Amino acid sequence: MYVCLCHAVTDQQIEKAVRKGSVSSVRDLQQTLGVGTTCGKCACEARDILQAASRKIEEPGLLASAIATWSPSVVPGNTGNDAQPAL
């Protein structure tokens, strides 16, 4: 979908720029793609797309770091003893 009609910028172009690491702020969008520099009507929508795309990138990284540091010994209630309790 077109986000900035003045510069013919789409949501996919914004998302691609975020994935490549060439933009991380609205100012970066303005400088690299021209978004919001003419009439400004697209600035809020462009910001929302930028933030959503940034979250998509951050979430896998957070998950990977959580998995990498996970240990059964840090699970609440886990004593590390696999034996069944005596009845």
C-alpha positions as MATLAB code, in Angstrom:
seq = 'MYVCLCHAVTDQQIEKAVRKGSVSSVRDLQQTLGVGTTCGKCACEARDILQAASRKIEEPGLLASAIATWSPSVVPGNTGNDAQPAL';
ca = [
       0.000    0.000    0.000;
       1.184    3.511   -0.710;
       2.035    5.392    2.454;
       3.517    8.554    0.928;
       1.793    9.594   -2.256;
       4.047   12.603   -2.759;
       7.126   10.362   -3.079;
       5.391    7.105   -4.076;
       6.697    5.224   -1.017;
       5.018    1.976   -0.011;
       4.802    0.161    3.290;
       6.948   -2.602    1.789;
       9.708   -0.107    0.991;
       9.669    1.130    4.586;
       9.746   -2.427    5.947;
      12.602   -3.343    3.615;
      14.596   -0.287    4.704;
      14.106   -1.295    8.353;
      15.206   -4.886    7.666;
      18.320   -3.635    5.862;
      19.121   -1.390    8.820;
      19.165    1.793    6.769;
      16.359    3.413    8.798;
      15.522    3.342   12.486;
      13.650    6.629   12.962;
      11.193    8.916   11.202;
      14.093   11.276   10.507;
      15.888    8.421    8.726;
      12.739    7.789    6.673;
      12.638   11.444    5.698;
      16.282   11.467    4.671;
      16.350    8.162    2.795;
      12.870    7.840    1.290;
      11.532   11.387    1.466;
       8.566   10.284    3.582;
       6.789   13.188    5.272;
       8.894   15.912    3.667;
       6.326   17.421    1.309;
       2.800   17.573    2.719;
       3.398   15.562    5.907;
       0.086   13.672    5.831;
       1.891   10.324    5.775;
       4.166   10.895    8.770;
       1.974    9.169   11.388;
       1.278    6.123    9.228;
       4.942    5.871    8.253;
       5.940    6.025   11.926;
       3.490    3.224   12.775;
       4.864    1.023    9.973;
       8.420    1.786   11.062;
       7.653    0.798   14.656;
       5.849   -2.407   13.639;
       8.698   -3.428   11.347;
      11.231   -2.701   14.087;
       9.302   -4.899   16.538;
       9.291   -7.761   14.024;
      13.078   -7.587   13.918;
      13.515   -7.269   17.691;
      11.166  -10.107   18.680;
      13.154  -12.945   17.072;
      16.300  -11.572   18.681;
      14.684  -11.507   22.101;
      13.392  -15.033   21.649;
      16.779  -16.303   20.491;
      18.540  -14.746   23.472;
      15.954  -16.178   25.857;
      16.396  -19.641   24.372;
      20.177  -19.361   24.456;
      20.213  -18.471   28.157;
      17.437  -20.834   29.262;
      18.323  -23.552   31.683;
      15.999  -26.012   33.423;
      17.645  -25.080   36.705;
      16.195  -21.572   36.520;
      12.590  -22.692   36.091;
      10.626  -21.817   39.256;
       9.776  -24.934   41.228;
      12.309  -27.126   39.412;
      14.601  -28.782   41.919;
      16.562  -30.622   39.263;
      15.524  -33.916   40.854;
      13.692  -36.113   38.360;
      12.845  -38.776   40.917;
       9.201  -39.270   41.769;
       8.200  -38.421   45.334;
       7.609  -41.376   47.665;
       4.000  -41.979   48.593;
];
